[in-house]
Amino acid sequence: MKRICLVLLLLISLCAPLHAAQSTITDAEGYACLGDDKSRRQTEQQALAEARRNAVEKSLSYIKSETQVKDFQLEKDLVSAYANASLKIVQELEKGWYKDASSGDCYKIAIQAEVTPDEKAMQAIQKGKNLGDDPSLPLNVQLWTDKKAYRQSERIKIYLKSNKPFFARILYKDAGGNLIQLLPNPFRRDNYFNGGVIYELPSGNDRFELEVSPPFGEENIIVYTSTAPLGDLQLEPQGEVYQVKTAAKDIGMTTRGVKVSQAGGSKTKSAAEFFEDQTTLNTGR
């Protein structure tokens, strides 16, 4: 298997530190009609506010239906965590004015939104119940390496495990700020994994080794996962892996553009669970 050099031509730095975070991504719509009591701008804001409320409600309904929890208190804690969720708009899918026969000028907006439950509440649930491998809980992915410090010419092994089936994207940022996509890669395009199984990278059809070479220092492995296919990045083949061409500031949000259609080809939009994490390691001579 060929060695890959982690010193690439394109230097990319991540715009913000990442941390383990569970969330739900869903599509939602909002409507409002123009009246004597509000301007067009206020009507647009009202429709957006409704879309945001609908996204939170839809995410909560999805989690309640997907988490087949027998423990009543645990279910109550999950509902509470999502009831205090924060929301970020991933993308605006559609927006515009239209004529309604009875209400006149109306405005519609459709968004894809990421709803993140209260982080402290989710951490308390995981810690208190020790249910990281429970498939009835929201998506939770464990990411680690065989060591936390490596010397020149040593090879890095990455491991993944989740409580349920998931799609994954794994990025590597070296000490020089270079960013590559390890998975999927030109020789291992399948990025769907089963839950409850420990996966190793590189392995299988991978044709690279993560052999430590300069520059040395702190390096990061970032994983994005979802129960639905992830949004596509702009990539360029770099031997056995991909060089990331998407702007650093857009990587997280572009990846979150998941395909949330229900299984079976239904056009009815549902929701998808999302999880991201990173692990840090150090390299030296």
Secondary structure, 3 states (H helix, E strand, C coil): CEECCCCCCCECCCCCCCCCEEEEEEEEEEEEECECCECHHHHHHHHHHHHHHHHHHHHHHHHHHHCCCCCHHHHHHHHHHHHCCEEEEEEEEEEEEEEECCCEEEEEEEEEEEEECCHHHHHHHHHHHCCCCCCCCCCCEEEEECCCEEECCCEECEEEEECCCEEEEEEEECCCCEEEEEECECCECCCEECCCCCEEECCCCCCEEEECCCCCEEEEEEEEEECCCCCCCCEEEECCEEEECCCHHHHHHHHCCCCCECCCCCCCECEEEEEEEEEEEEEEC
